[in-house]
């Protein structure tokens, strides 16, 4: 098959969606498919700063439709359709796999309805949310446009049960919603005592200090101020621990850390992808944090499907998260982790303290987390995507055309 992966953001950014789609493209290519990652102009420019050697191709989507769409959505969709048709004539893709709602998903769904080319829309989570200050659809204009176009999508990927509900609420056709979660490389993520010792030495973490790890960009969705409030409360109670928050722009949290008197307890780290070596992602620098931690903490208000949480489980870390949408779809409360009410500082602090003080519970949840992670292999995920692509290619499109040009 000839597959386009159309994305508004890509490597060298190292968030979950970018890493996932690099791995997806690489693994699809390894199975003999022809994959082209189509990047919006800004993402393409970042890629070109240090273009790596990869098994898939890269194409550029012009900036004009994106710029126009921001001010004049209808005109932007029209321009985007012309540009996508031009790329389609050039590459003759069998199917487009489109990442994120705004602007790529909306553009692709509008174009697919007119062209008859099958499109798989893969949202990332917050792009389907109407949550004020966090969700893309807090914008009434984008919400109305999504409710108009989402029912036209030939297929919509839901990463979790929560995202299935979001898609239904926005008008997606029920039998076109396909639940396919994220995946990870269990062997690469697996922890061991040797890996833990080496990682702690690398990061200067004493062997007898419990380390709490959070992974994710600095964004209101991640709810990091609440996490810092919980750490402050734990420190006031005399709990002995260290913590690290790993992700893009997390150094902006340093003033909040200082205000709470946590300078000696909490550190921040931004892991960057080395485009000279893309053989395995997530990068070794992130793996080392998983390997030296004792507990994984995700205080998010909402998630689509947290790749970081899945990676933490594969590394054997007991998980503490919230009951926010998406978070609760992965963790089985009391079995492989614990959920607390979102933004409840006291509940989060108490749960973390209890886990720090109970090695037996940490060991129990660690074993259960490893078992849970085994359900999310790349082999399963790739097979489900390939089956979906083939199904869409084989069946008539609602637009009623089979002309791929």
Protein Blocks (a to p, Z undefined) as FASTA:
>chain_A
ZZddddfbdcfbfcfklmmmmmmmmmmmmnopacdddddfklmmmmmmmccddfbdcddd
dfklmmmmmmmmmlmmmmmmmmmmmmmmmnopabdcdehjblmlmmmmmmmmmnopacdd
ddfkjmmpcbehkamklpmklmmmmmmmmmmpmbdcdfbfklmmmmmmnopafklpccdd
ddddfklmpccfklmmmmmmmnopafklccdddeddddfklommmmmmmmmmmmmnopac
ddddedehklmmmmmmmmnopmmmpccddddddfkbckbccdfklmmmmmmpmbdcdfbf
bdfbdfklmmmmmnopacdddfbehjlmmpcghiloccddehilklmmmmmmmmmmmmkl
mmmmmmmmmmmmmmmcfklmmmmmmmmmmmmmmpccfkopabfZZ
